[in-house]
Amino acid sequence: MAETFRFLTRLYLVELLGRQARNIAGLLEGLRLVPESSVFYHTHRFLQQHLHLSPEPPNDFAFWVANAMGLEPLGERLASLDTVSFRTTRDLRDRCVEILEAYVRERNARSGDCPEGQEFHFMSCRTFIIPTSREARNLAEFRDVLETISVNSLCFHALDARLKLGSDEYDFSRWLDAIGESELAREIARLDPYTITIEGLRKDLIARVSRHVAHS
């Protein structure tokens, strides 16, 4: 019998790093130097704060470049990054750096500064992973827990574990595969959590699991 699936949740402690950018060169330098936790924060904070919006708003870098700097084409390039395609935060940072480096090379000069008071402030967050009392030993129990777990728990298993923890699939998929539900595991692994709301993702997961419960 496969191991019981134990649901986890997470809490963030947001930190101000004391580094800011007034122009593209400053943003590029900061991106090279800040910890990966800062990159994770600035590329996922909007998604976490706007749980009921779809598609998700752009990342912080794209938003600042377009709105504070007025560089909409560059902002669009940063906003178009397919976050879910990056296996690690380091890979995501490297791609952001490449885009900014290309812009600087193309212009062959430093960009102007943003208006006073609109500087980009680099933030970070500590992630605390916390066990919950919820667990599942089979598909029916798994479905029932999915209906009631907190948004933070769902976000951890569907988002954080895929990028921040360097995983290329849902925690759910690995467990489902281990209990012999390989078809369902593959279905869930293909879901893109960045194209729907978190609650929409919950409903999709429950519907898929329910169909397999009915046929088991």
C-alpha positions in Angstrom: 0.0 0.0 0.0 1.4 3.4 -1.0 2.3 5.9 1.7 -0.5 8.2 2.8 -0.6 11.6 1.1 -0.1 14.3 3.8 -1.1 17.8 2.9 1.2 20.6 3.7 0.7 24.4 3.7 3.1 27.3 3.8 3.5 30.8 5.3 5.5 33.6 3.9 7.5 36.2 5.9 8.1 39.1 3.5 11.4 41.0 3.8 12.6 44.3 2.3 16.2 43.7 1.0 17.3 47.4 1.1 18.1 47.4 -2.6 16.3 49.5 -5.2 16.4 50.2 -8.9 15.8 53.6 -10.6 16.5 52.4 -14.2 16.9 49.3 -16.3 20.6 49.0 -15.5 19.8 49.0 -11.8 17.1 46.4 -12.2 19.5 44.2 -14.1 22.2 44.6 -11.5 19.7 43.8 -8.7 18.4 40.7 -10.5 21.9 39.4 -10.7 22.6 39.9 -7.0 19.4 39.2 -5.0 18.7 35.7 -3.6 16.5 33.4 -5.6 13.8 33.8 -3.0 13.5 37.4 -4.2 13.0 36.3 -7.8 10.3 33.8 -6.6 8.6 36.6 -4.7 8.5 39.0 -7.5 7.3 36.5 -10.1 4.6 34.9 -7.9 3.3 37.6 -5.6 0.8 38.9 -8.1 -0.6 35.4 -8.7 -1.0 34.9 -4.9 -2.6 38.3 -4.3 -5.0 38.0 -7.3 -6.4 34.6 -6.7 -9.6 35.3 -8.5 -8.2 36.8 -11.7 -7.4 35.0 -14.9 -5.2 35.2 -16.6 -2.7 36.2 -13.9 -1.4 39.7 -13.8 2.2 40.2 -15.0 5.2 39.7 -12.7 6.5 42.7 -10.7 9.5 43.2 -13.0 7.2 43.5 -16.1 4.7 45.8 -14.2 7.5 48.2 -13.1 9.2 48.4 -16.4 5.9 49.1 -18.3 4.4 51.5 -15.7 7.2 53.2 -13.9 9.7 53.3 -16.7 7.1 53.6 -19.6 8.9 50.9 -21.6 5.9 48.9 -22.6 7.6 46.6 -25.3 10.2 45.5 -22.7 7.5 45.1 -20.1 5.6 42.9 -22.5 8.7 40.7 -23.1 9.0 40.2 -19.4 5.3 39.6 -18.9 5.2 37.0 -21.7 7.5 34.6 -19.8 5.9 31.2 -19.4 6.7 30.8 -15.7 5.5 27.3 -15.5 8.0 26.2 -18.1 11.0 27.0 -15.8 12.0 24.1 -13.6 13.9 26.2 -11.1 13.9 29.8 -9.9 17.5 30.1 -11.1 16.5 29.3 -14.7 13.7 32.0 -14.4 16.2 34.6 -13.1 18.6 33.8 -15.9 15.9 34.3 -18.6 14.9 37.7 -17.0 18.6 38.7 -17.0 19.0 37.7 -20.7 16.0 39.9 -21.7 17.3 42.9 -19.8 20.8 42.4 -21.1 19.5 42.2 -24.7 17.6 45.5 -24.2 20.7 47.3 -22.8 22.8 46.0 -25.7 20.3 47.1 -28.3 20.1 50.6 -26.8 23.9 50.8 -26.2 23.2 53.2 -23.5 21.7 53.5 -20.0 18.0 54.2 -19.8 16.7 57.2 -18.0 15.6 57.0 -14.4 12.0 56.4 -13.3 10.1 59.3 -11.7 11.0 60.0 -8.1 9.1 57.8 -5.7 8.5 55.0 -8.2 11.8 53.1 -7.7 11.7 49.3 -7.8 12.2 47.9 -4.3 13.5 44.4 -4.2 11.6 42.2 -1.7 12.1 38.6 -0.6 10.3 36.1 1.5 11.1 33.3 3.8 8.9 30.2 3.2 7.8 28.2 6.2 6.4 24.7 5.2 3.9 23.5 7.8 2.2 20.1 8.1 -1.6 20.0 8.3 -3.8 17.5 9.9 -5.3 16.5 6.5 -4.3 13.3 4.8 -5.6 10.9 2.2 -5.2 7.1 1.8 -7.2 6.7 -1.4 -8.8 8.7 -4.2 -12.1 9.3 -2.4 -10.4 10.8 0.6 -8.1 12.8 -1.6 -11.1 14.3 -3.4 -12.8 15.2 -0.1 -9.7 16.9 1.2 -9.2 18.9 -2.0 -12.7 20.4 -1.4 -11.8 21.9 1.9 -8.0 22.5 2.1 -6.9 26.1 2.4 -5.8 28.2 -0.6 -2.3 28.3 0.9 -2.1 24.5 1.0 -3.3 24.2 -2.6 -0.9 26.9 -3.7 2.0 25.0 -2.0 1.3 21.7 -3.7 0.3 23.2 -7.1 2.7 26.1 -7.4 5.5 26.3 -4.8 6.6 22.7 -5.1 6.9 22.9 -8.9 9.2 25.9 -9.0 10.6 27.0 -5.6 11.4 23.4 -4.6 12.7 22.4 -8.1 10.1 19.9 -9.0 8.8 19.4 -12.5 5.3 18.1 -11.5 2.7 18.4 -8.9 3.2 16.6 -5.6 -0.2 15.1 -6.3 1.0 13.4 -9.5 3.8 11.5 -7.8 1.5 10.2 -5.2 -1.2 9.2 -7.6 1.3 7.4 -9.8 2.5 5.6 -6.7 -1.0 4.3 -5.9 -1.5 3.0 -9.4 -3.5 5.9 -10.8 -1.0 6.7 -13.6 -3.6 8.0 -16.1 -4.9 10.5 -13.6 -1.4 11.4 -12.5 -0.5 12.3 -16.2 -3.7 14.3 -16.5 -2.9 16.4 -13.5 0.8 16.8 -14.4 -0.3 18.5 -17.6 -2.4 21.1 -15.9 -1.1 24.6 -16.1 -2.0 26.4 -12.9 -1.0 29.8 -14.4 -3.8 29.9 -16.9 -6.7 29.6 -14.5 -7.6 30.9 -11.0 -6.6 29.0 -8.0 -10.3 28.2 -7.2 -10.7 27.2 -10.9 -7.7 24.8 -10.5 -9.3 23.3 -7.4 -12.6 22.6 -9.2 -10.7 21.1 -12.1 -8.7 18.8 -9.8 -11.8 17.7 -8.0 -13.7 17.0 -11.2 -10.9 14.9 -12.6 -10.4 12.9 -9.4 -14.2 12.4 -9.1 -14.4 10.8 -12.5 -11.7 8.3 -11.6 -13.4 7.6 -8.2 -16.6 6.8 -10.0 -14.8 4.3 -12.2 -12.7 2.6 -9.5 
